[in-house]
Amino acid sequence: MSGAARNYGVVVRPSDFTVNEGATTELRQKMREDRAKIDPEGYNRGGTISELMATCEEETGLKPPRPQWEKDPYGPHVGLPYVKEWYKKMREQGMDGWNKA
C-alpha cells in the first residue's frame, strides 16, 4: 500500500483495499507542490528532443534513434484518422512539432 502512494499517488484503505479518494486527492496535490519546488517548469528531460538528438552520439556513443514518424507505420491502427493526422503533422513539423506537443 505504501508503494501505491509513493509510485502512483494513490491512498489505499488497509481495511478493504479500496481507494480513499479524498486522501488520494490531497496526496497528489502535495506531490505536485513538492515537484514544483524541485523543478518549477515541470518535468525536465534535459532539453528539447532536438537538443537531445543533437548530442546523443557525443554523450552516449550511439547514433540518435530515428523518430517513429520517419518510418512507415504498420499495424491495424494506421488506418485510424487521428493516427494518419498525427503522422502527417509530425512529418511536416518534425522535431519542432514534437517539442510543442
C-alpha positions in Angstrom: 0.0 0.0 0.0 2.9 2.4 0.6 4.0 1.6 -2.9 0.7 2.7 -4.3 1.1 6.1 -2.5 4.7 6.5 -3.4 4.6 5.3 -7.0 1.1 6.4 -8.1 -0.1 8.9 -5.6 -3.0 6.6 -4.6 -4.0 6.1 -0.9 -5.5 2.7 -0.3 -7.6 1.8 2.8 -5.9 -1.1 4.6 -9.2 -2.4 5.9 -10.7 -3.3 2.4 -8.0 -2.2 -0.1 -10.3 0.4 -1.7 -9.1 3.8 -2.9 -9.5 6.7 -0.4 -10.4 9.3 -3.0 -10.1 12.3 -0.6 -6.7 11.3 0.7 -5.6 10.5 -2.8 -6.6 14.0 -4.0 -4.7 15.6 -1.1 -1.6 13.4 -1.6 -1.5 14.2 -5.3 -1.7 17.9 -4.6 1.1 17.6 -2.1 3.2 15.7 -4.7 2.5 18.4 -7.3 3.6 21.1 -4.8 6.8 19.1 -3.9 7.7 18.7 -7.6 7.2 22.4 -8.2 9.7 23.2 -5.6 12.3 20.9 -7.3 11.5 21.9 -10.9 9.0 24.8 -11.2 8.8 24.4 -15.0 7.7 20.8 -14.9 9.5 17.6 -15.7 12.9 18.3 -17.0 14.1 15.8 -19.7 17.4 17.5 -20.1 16.5 19.6 -23.1 14.3 19.5 -26.1 14.1 16.4 -28.3 16.1 18.3 -30.9 18.8 19.1 -28.4 19.0 15.6 -27.1 19.2 14.2 -30.6 22.0 16.6 -31.5 24.1 15.5 -28.6 23.2 11.8 -28.5 26.2 10.4 -30.2 28.6 12.6 -28.3 27.1 11.7 -25.0 26.4 8.0 -25.5 28.5 6.8 -28.4 25.3 5.8 -30.2 23.6 7.4 -33.1 20.3 9.0 -32.2 17.2 6.9 -32.9 15.0 7.8 -35.8 11.7 9.4 -34.8 8.9 7.0 -35.3 7.1 9.3 -37.8 10.1 8.9 -40.2 9.3 5.2 -40.5 6.3 3.8 -42.3 3.6 2.9 -39.8 2.3 -0.6 -39.6 -0.5 -2.4 -37.8 -4.2 -2.2 -37.5 -4.2 1.4 -36.0 -2.6 3.1 -39.1 -6.0 3.5 -40.8 -7.4 5.5 -37.9 -7.9 9.2 -38.8 -6.2 10.5 -35.7 -3.1 8.3 -36.4 -3.0 9.4 -40.0 -3.2 13.1 -38.9 -0.5 12.6 -36.3 1.9 11.1 -38.8 1.1 13.9 -41.3 1.6 16.6 -38.7 4.9 15.2 -37.4 6.3 14.6 -40.9 5.5 18.3 -41.7 6.7 19.8 -38.4 9.4 17.2 -37.4 11.1 17.8 -34.1 9.6 21.2 -33.7 6.2 19.7 -33.7 7.2 17.2 -31.1 8.7 19.8 -28.8 5.4 21.6 -28.8 3.2 18.6 -28.4 
